[in-house]
Amino acid sequence: MKVDTNSLNLRDLTKDSFYAVCLLSVKPEQVNHVDSNAISIAEASFSESAWFKGIYLNDIAVGFVMVDVKPNENKYYLWRFMIDAKYQGFGLGKRSIELLLIELKNQFGASQLTTSIVSSENSPLGFYESLGFRLSGSLIDGRERELILSF
């Protein structure tokens, strides 16, 4: 399958579009690294600082991103990020993060994004490092390794 990453975009979820995003899933070996989109959307509805978007290739839902946004503290934490299993390996993850950084900079004036990973087999550490994230040396909740990207 040939994929044009220039056709990728981030969109607000609506009552008509959220279900398609909820049906997306990662590869079986990645399941322990990210909660389902349905759980994420439910959590976002109870959070005052959750900012989330569906990731679309043209009009097809291919992923989800959620950031804990605290502009008054200049803190932006990549809370959830996923690309559906069948769309992985085509550069959509990298392009999604690029689009996310543009959105965060334009909307909030952000210049740094933090995330975390659980170190284990199949962890997304290599993916994040390839985008410029660097390990900070800090642990979150005593078990997740913090990564920081300045942009």
N, C-alpha and C positions, 0 to 999 in steps of 0.2 A: 504494500500500500504506500503510495506517495502522499505526503502530507505537506501542505503549504502553511508553515507556521505564521505567515503574515495574515492568515485568515483567523487567527486566534484572538479572542477578546474576552474580557471580564464583564459579567452582567449581574445586575441585581436579580435576586430570585423573586418570583411572583407566585401567586396561588396557582397559576397555570404551568409554571416551569419547575417548581421545587421538586416535584415527584421524580422527574427524570434524573435530577442530580442525586436524589436519595437512592436510586437504583444502581448508581455507579459503584464499583468496588475495585480494590487493588488486587494484586496477585496474592495467592494463598500464603506465600512466605512473607508477605508484607503486612498481613492482617494485624499482627501484634505491635505494629509501629504507628498506627493511626486509627482513631475511632471512625465509625461509620459516619457518612454524611448526615444521616437522619439524626444520630445522637448529637452531632455538631450543631445542626440547625436548631435542635431542641435546646441545647445549652446556650446558644446565642440569644434565644428568646428570653432568657433569664439574666442576661449580662448587659450592663449599661455600656460596656466598652467593646463589644464584639462588632467587628466590621467584616462582612463576608460577601463573597461573590461566587457565582457559578462560572466555570471556565468553559467557553464554547469554541468549537471549531466550526466556523460558519454558523449554522443553527443547531448543531449537535452538541449536547452536553457531554463534555469529556473529563471534567474535573471540578474541584472545589477548593477554595482557599478561605481561611478565616484568620483574622489578625486581632489581637487584643490591642486596641488603640487608646493611648492615653497622651494626647497632644500636650496637655498642661504639664506633664512630667517629661515630655519628649521621649516616651517609651512606646515602642512598637514591637510586639511579640508575635511571630508567626506561630499561631496556635494550631492550625490544621492546614494541611496541604496534601492533595492527592490528585493523581491522574489515573483514570480508569485503566485497568490492566491491558485492555486491547489497544489502547492508544499510547502505551509507554514505548520508549525506544525511538521516537520520531522527533525528539527535540521540543516537545510540547511543554515538558516540565520546566526546562530552561527558559523558554519564551514566556511561560506563565509568570515566572518569578521576575523577569524583566518588566513585564506589564504591571505587575504588582508594585514594583519599586517606583515606576513612573506615577502610578495612582497615588501611592503614599506620599511621594514628594509633592505632587501637584495639589492634592487635597489637604494635606496636613503639614507640609513643610518638613517631612521626615528626612533624616539623613543617615539613619542607622536602623537595622532590623536585627532582632535577636530571635533565635529559636533554640530548640533542644532536641536531642536524640537519646534513645536508650542504646547503649553500646551492646550490640549482639550481632550474630550472623544476620546478613541481609539488612543491616541498618542503612539509612540513607546518608551516612557521613560523607562518603565519597561524592555523592551527588551535590551536597551542599558545599563541600570544599571546592568542587569544580566551578562553582558559581562565585567563589571569593569569600565565602563564610570561613571564619577561623575559630578554632576552639579557644575559649576564654580561660579555661582552667577551672571554671566554677561548675559546681553541681547544682542542679535544681531539684528540689524535693529529695535530695540525698542520693539520687540515682540517675538523673538525666544530665548529660553533658551539654553545657551551654555553648552555642555558636553565635558569633556576631559578624554582621556584614555592614561595613560603612560604605555609603554610596553618595 
